[in-house]
Amino acid sequence: MDRPRRGRDGGIQSSGQESCQMRLFLDTSVLLAAAGSARGASRFLIREAAAQGWELVSSTWCADETRKNLSKVGRASALAWKTQIEPRMRFVLDAVSLDKPLVFPKAKDRPVVITALATRAVWLLTLDTGDFHTKLGREVYGLKIGTPGEFLLEQRNAGIL
């Protein structure tokens, strides 16, 4: 029996096929946006994930923060979270340490970056560009950082979407 193997990008590869899953780490802002709007890039990303081979990962802290703030993004958000978003996600325990230096002043966002790195995600998707892009740039230790829209545009430009 062939067992799946992890590729260098954290994707799952089986020896008989070329199929690869791209791991995407979604932060609280993306989860809330997906819950609050059926038409945005965040919800599209979640809806298309299985068909595109994207593994959606987030942390338990992000999930808890999302649940706490659902009422702020609309009445239908709790139902969308429970039926369309949460079932398609894999939540991991938060990582709080890294074996490399990470200069990032926002204490509340450090565990998000560290957990995304620990999961070996290819992308950290966030709408919090002020904290992430301006302080970390577009990439840290090979982890790309961008918005769902930026990720989707890259996929389209590569002919994937």
C-alpha positions as protocol buffer text, in pm:
chain_id: "A"
residue {
  index: 1
  type: MET
  ca { x: 0 y: 0 z: 0 }
}
residue {
  index: 2
  type: ASP
  ca { x: 135 y: 341 z: -98 }
}
residue {
  index: 3
  type: ARG
  ca { x: 152 y: 587 z: 187 }
}
residue {
  index: 4
  type: PRO
  ca { x: 129 y: 960 z: 118 }
}
residue {
  index: 5
  type: ARG
  ca { x: 454 y: 1152 z: 157 }
}
residue {
  index: 6
  type: ARG
  ca { x: 509 y: 1514 z: 244 }
}
residue {
  index: 7
  type: GLY
  ca { x: 676 y: 1725 z: -21 }
}
residue {
  index: 8
  type: ARG
  ca { x: 916 y: 2011 z: 54 }
}
residue {
  index: 9
  type: ASP
  ca { x: 628 y: 2259 z: 38 }
}
residue {
  index: 10
  type: GLY
  ca { x: 426 y: 2070 z: 301 }
}
residue {
  index: 11
  type: GLY
  ca { x: 198 y: 1929 z: 32 }
}
residue {
  index: 12
  type: ILE
  ca { x: 91 y: 1569 z: 25 }
}
residue {
  index: 13
  type: GLN
  ca { x: 226 y: 1367 z: -266 }
}
residue {
  index: 14
  type: SER
  ca { x: 149 y: 1007 z: -345 }
}
residue {
  index: 15
  type: SER
  ca { x: 401 y: 801 z: -537 }
}
residue {
  index: 16
  type: GLY
  ca { x: 153 y: 700 z: -808 }
}
residue {
  index: 17
  type: GLN
  ca { x: 17 y: 1042 z: -895 }
}
residue {
  index: 18
  type: GLU
  ca { x: 120 y: 1403 z: -934 }
}
residue {
  index: 19
  type: SER
  ca { x: -152 y: 1528 z: -698 }
}
residue {
  index: 20
  type: CYS
  ca { x: -31 y: 1779 z: -447 }
}
residue {
  index: 21
  type: GLN
  ca { x: -217 y: 1970 z: -183 }
}
residue {
  index: 22
  type: MET
  ca { x: -115 y: 2328 z: -116 }
}
residue {
  index: 23
  type: ARG
  ca { x: -146 y: 2417 z: 250 }
}
residue {
  index: 24
  type: LEU
  ca { x: -293 y: 2761 z: 322 }
}
residue {
  index: 25
  type: PHE
  ca { x: -302 y: 2914 z: 670 }
}
residue {
  index: 26
  type: LEU
  ca { x: -600 y: 3146 z: 724 }
}
residue {
  index: 27
  type: ASP
  ca { x: -591 y: 3402 z: 1003 }
}
residue {
  index: 28
  type: THR
  ca { x: -888 y: 3541 z: 1197 }
}
residue {
  index: 29
  type: SER
  ca { x: -948 y: 3829 z: 957 }
}
residue {
  index: 30
  type: VAL
  ca { x: -994 y: 3590 z: 663 }
}
residue {
  index: 31
  type: LEU
  ca { x: -1219 y: 3356 z: 862 }
}
residue {
  index: 32
  type: LEU
  ca { x: -1438 y: 3649 z: 970 }
}
residue {
  index: 33
  type: ALA
  ca { x: -1454 y: 3789 z: 617 }
}
residue {
  index: 34
  type: ALA
  ca { x: -1558 y: 3448 z: 483 }
}
residue {
  index: 35
  type: ALA
  ca { x: -1831 y: 3422 z: 746 }
}
residue {
  index: 36
  type: GLY
  ca { x: -1953 y: 3775 z: 684 }
}
residue {
  index: 37
  type: SER
  ca { x: -1972 y: 3781 z: 305 }
}
residue {
  index: 38
  type: ALA
  ca { x: -2079 y: 3508 z: 65 }
}
residue {
  index: 39
  type: ARG
  ca { x: -1935 y: 3697 z: -232 }
}
residue {
  index: 40
  type: GLY
  ca { x: -1583 y: 3788 z: -125 }
}
residue {
  index: 41
  type: ALA
  ca { x: -1249 y: 3630 z: -205 }
}
residue {
  index: 42
  type: SER
  ca { x: -1228 y: 3472 z: 143 }
}
residue {
  index: 43
  type: ARG
  ca { x: -1550 y: 3271 z: 100 }
}
residue {
  index: 44
  type: PHE
  ca { x: -1460 y: 3184 z: -261 }
}
residue {
  index: 45
  type: LEU
  ca { x: -1127 y: 3047 z: -140 }
}
residue {
  index: 46
  type: ILE
  ca { x: -1297 y: 2826 z: 118 }
}
residue {
  index: 47
  type: ARG
  ca { x: -1564 y: 2711 z: -125 }
}
residue {
  index: 48
  type: GLU
  ca { x: -1306 y: 2619 z: -394 }
}
residue {
  index: 49
  type: ALA
  ca { x: -1042 y: 2466 z: -166 }
}
residue {
  index: 50
  type: ALA
  ca { x: -1128 y: 2099 z: -211 }
}
residue {
  index: 51
  type: ALA
  ca { x: -1164 y: 2126 z: -589 }
}
residue {
  index: 52
  type: GLN
  ca { x: -830 y: 2306 z: -619 }
}
residue {
  index: 53
  type: GLY
  ca { x: -636 y: 2081 z: -379 }
}
residue {
  index: 54
  type: TRP
  ca { x: -588 y: 2349 z: -113 }
}
residue {
  index: 55
  type: GLU
  ca { x: -568 y: 2234 z: 247 }
}
residue {
  index: 56
  type: LEU
  ca { x: -711 y: 2504 z: 473 }
}
residue {
  index: 57
  type: VAL
  ca { x: -545 y: 2531 z: 813 }
}
residue {
  index: 58
  type: SER
  ca { x: -579 y: 2774 z: 1101 }
}
residue {
  index: 59
  type: SER
  ca { x: -506 y: 2778 z: 1470 }
}
residue {
  index: 60
  type: THR
  ca { x: -739 y: 2711 z: 1760 }
}
residue {
  index: 61
  type: TRP
  ca { x: -674 y: 3069 z: 1875 }
}
residue {
  index: 62
  type: CYS
  ca { x: -791 y: 3206 z: 1538 }
}
residue {
  index: 63
  type: ALA
  ca { x: -1101 y: 2984 z: 1555 }
}
residue {
  index: 64
  type: ASP
  ca { x: -1182 y: 3108 z: 1907 }
}
residue {
  index: 65
  type: GLU
  ca { x: -1133 y: 3472 z: 1803 }
}
residue {
  index: 66
  type: THR
  ca { x: -1355 y: 3416 z: 1501 }
}
residue {
  index: 67
  type: ARG
  ca { x: -1634 y: 3266 z: 1712 }
}
residue {
  index: 68
  type: LYS
  ca { x: -1613 y: 3558 z: 1957 }
}
residue {
  index: 69
  type: ASN
  ca { x: -1647 y: 3816 z: 1679 }
}
residue {
  index: 70
  type: LEU
  ca { x: -1904 y: 3658 z: 1446 }
}
residue {
  index: 71
  type: SER
  ca { x: -2181 y: 3886 z: 1572 }
}
residue {
  index: 72
  type: LYS
  ca { x: -1982 y: 4187 z: 1446 }
}
residue {
  index: 73
  type: VAL
  ca { x: -1991 y: 4074 z: 1082 }
}
residue {
  index: 74
  type: GLY
  ca { x: -2361 y: 4003 z: 1035 }
}
residue {
  index: 75
  type: ARG
  ca { x: -2650 y: 3790 z: 1146 }
}
residue {
  index: 76
  type: ALA
  ca { x: -2591 y: 3514 z: 891 }
}
residue {
  index: 77
  type: SER
  ca { x: -2224 y: 3478 z: 983 }
}
residue {
  index: 78
  type: ALA
  ca { x: -2274 y: 3225 z: 1264 }
}
residue {
  index: 79
  type: LEU
  ca { x: -2463 y: 2990 z: 1035 }
}
residue {
  index: 80
  type: ALA
  ca { x: -2209 y: 3034 z: 755 }
}
residue {
  index: 81
  type: TRP
  ca { x: -1928 y: 2963 z: 1003 }
}
residue {
  index: 82
  type: LYS
  ca { x: -2092 y: 2648 z: 1135 }
}
residue {
  index: 83
  type: THR
  ca { x: -2207 y: 2502 z: 802 }
}
residue {
  index: 84
  type: GLN
  ca { x: -1970 y: 2628 z: 533 }
}
residue {
  index: 85
  type: ILE
  ca { x: -1643 y: 2735 z: 688 }
}
residue {
  index: 86
  type: GLU
  ca { x: -1561 y: 2541 z: 1005 }
}
residue {
  index: 87
  type: PRO
  ca { x: -1622 y: 2196 z: 846 }
}
residue {
  index: 88
  type: ARG
  ca { x: -1371 y: 2272 z: 569 }
}
residue {
  index: 89
  type: MET
  ca { x: -1093 y: 2382 z: 803 }
}
residue {
  index: 90
  type: ARG
  ca { x: -830 y: 2192 z: 998 }
}
residue {
  index: 91
  type: PHE
  ca { x: -746 y: 2363 z: 1326 }
}
residue {
  index: 92
  type: VAL
  ca { x: -411 y: 2307 z: 1495 }
}
residue {
  index: 93
  type: LEU
  ca { x: -283 y: 2396 z: 1838 }
}
residue {
  index: 94
  type: ASP
  ca { x: -96 y: 2724 z: 1852 }
}
residue {
  index: 95
  type: ALA
  ca { x: 281 y: 2715 z: 1833 }
}
residue {
  index: 96
  type: VAL
  ca { x: 457 y: 2973 z: 2047 }
}
residue {
  index: 97
  type: SER
  ca { x: 824 y: 2918 z: 1974 }
}
residue {
  index: 98
  type: LEU
  ca { x: 1037 y: 2903 z: 1664 }
}
residue {
  index: 99
  type: ASP
  ca { x: 1386 y: 2766 z: 1606 }
}
residue {
  index: 100
  type: LYS
  ca { x: 1478 y: 3082 z: 1411 }
}
residue {
  index: 101
  type: PRO
  ca { x: 1471 y: 3450 z: 1499 }
}
residue {
  index: 102
  type: LEU
  ca { x: 1147 y: 3634 z: 1421 }
}
residue {
  index: 103
  type: VAL
  ca { x: 1147 y: 4008 z: 1465 }
}
residue {
  index: 104
  type: PHE
  ca { x: 780 y: 4099 z: 1477 }
}
residue {
  index: 105
  type: PRO
  ca { x: 660 y: 4356 z: 1730 }
}
residue {
  index: 106
  type: LYS
  ca { x: 289 y: 4263 z: 1745 }
}
residue {
  index: 107
  type: ALA
  ca { x: 268 y: 4017 z: 2035 }
}
residue {
  index: 108
  type: LYS
  ca { x: -83 y: 3900 z: 1948 }
}
residue {
  index: 109
  type: ASP
  ca { x: 14 y: 3823 z: 1586 }
}
residue {
  index: 110
  type: ARG
  ca { x: 343 y: 3641 z: 1659 }
}
residue {
  index: 111
  type: PRO
  ca { x: 169 y: 3308 z: 1737 }
}
residue {
  index: 112
  type: VAL
  ca { x: -21 y: 3331 z: 1407 }
}
residue {
  index: 113
  type: VAL
  ca { x: 302 y: 3363 z: 1208 }
}
residue {
  index: 114
  type: ILE
  ca { x: 481 y: 3098 z: 1416 }
}
residue {
  index: 115
  type: THR
  ca { x: 190 y: 2853 z: 1386 }
}
residue {
  index: 116
  type: ALA
  ca { x: 167 y: 2910 z: 1010 }
}
residue {
  index: 117
  type: LEU
  ca { x: 540 y: 2834 z: 982 }
}
residue {
  index: 118
  type: ALA
  ca { x: 503 y: 2528 z: 1208 }
}
residue {
  index: 119
  type: THR
  ca { x: 229 y: 2384 z: 985 }
}
residue {
  index: 120
  type: ARG
  ca { x: 460 y: 2426 z: 684 }
}
residue {
  index: 121
  type: ALA
  ca { x: 195 y: 2628 z: 505 }
}
residue {
  index: 122
  type: VAL
  ca { x: 286 y: 2774 z: 168 }
}
residue {
  index: 123
  type: TRP
  ca { x: 78 y: 3088 z: 227 }
}
residue {
  index: 124
  type: LEU
  ca { x: -38 y: 3285 z: 531 }
}
residue {
  index: 125
  type: LEU
  ca { x: -356 y: 3457 z: 418 }
}
residue {
  index: 126
  type: THR
  ca { x: -459 y: 3769 z: 608 }
}
residue {
  index: 127
  type: LEU
  ca { x: -654 y: 4088 z: 552 }
}
residue {
  index: 128
  type: ASP
  ca { x: -445 y: 4258 z: 821 }
}
residue {
  index: 129
  type: THR
  ca { x: -195 y: 4399 z: 573 }
}
residue {
  index: 130
  type: GLY
  ca { x: -93 y: 4683 z: 805 }
}
residue {
  index: 131
  type: ASP
  ca { x: 52 y: 4450 z: 1064 }
}
residue {
  index: 132
  type: PHE
  ca { x: 178 y: 4173 z: 840 }
}
residue {
  index: 133
  type: HIS
  ca { x: 294 y: 4332 z: 512 }
}
residue {
  index: 134
  type: THR
  ca { x: 446 y: 4645 z: 657 }
}
residue {
  index: 135
  type: LYS
  ca { x: 628 y: 4465 z: 940 }
}
residue {
  index: 136
  type: LEU
  ca { x: 718 y: 4131 z: 778 }
}
residue {
  index: 137
  type: GLY
  ca { x: 697 y: 4198 z: 406 }
}
residue {
  index: 138
  type: ARG
  ca { x: 555 y: 3952 z: 156 }
}
residue {
  index: 139
  type: GLU
  ca { x: 745 y: 3647 z: 277 }
}
residue {
  index: 140
  type: VAL
  ca { x: 911 y: 3512 z: 590 }
}
residue {
  index: 141
  type: TYR
  ca { x: 1123 y: 3193 z: 590 }
}
residue {
  index: 142
  type: GLY
  ca { x: 960 y: 3083 z: 263 }
}
residue {
  index: 143
  type: LEU
  ca { x: 604 y: 3145 z: 388 }
}
residue {
  index: 144
  type: LYS
  ca { x: 428 y: 3378 z: 146 }
}
residue {
  index: 145
  type: ILE
  ca { x: 207 y: 3642 z: 309 }
}
residue {
  index: 146
  type: GLY
  ca { x: -86 y: 3793 z: 124 }
}
residue {
  index: 147
  type: THR
  ca { x: -456 y: 3856 z: 108 }
}
residue {
  index: 148
  type: PRO
  ca { x: -698 y: 3598 z: -31 }
}
residue {
  index: 149
  type: GLY
  ca { x: -739 y: 3823 z: -336 }
}
residue {
  index: 150
  type: GLU
  ca { x: -363 y: 3835 z: -395 }
}
residue {
  index: 151
  type: PHE
  ca { x: -339 y: 3457 z: -363 }
}
residue {
  index: 152
  type: LEU
  ca { x: -628 y: 3402 z: -605 }
}
residue {
  index: 153
  type: LEU
  ca { x: -478 y: 3646 z: -858 }
}
residue {
  index: 154
  type: GLU
  ca { x: -148 y: 3460 z: -842 }
}
residue {
  index: 155
  type: GLN
  ca { x: -331 y: 3133 z: -903 }
}
residue {
  index: 156
  type: ARG
  ca { x: -518 y: 3283 z: -1199 }
}
residue {
  index: 157
  type: ASN
  ca { x: -200 y: 3433 z: -1347 }
}
residue {
  index: 158
  type: ALA
  ca { x: -38 y: 3089 z: -1321 }
}
residue {
  index: 159
  type: GLY
  ca { x: -330 y: 2939 z: -1516 }
}
residue {
  index: 160
  type: ILE
  ca { x: -453 y: 2737 z: -1220 }
}
residue {
  index: 161
  type: LEU
  ca { x: -788 y: 2916 z: -1184 }
}
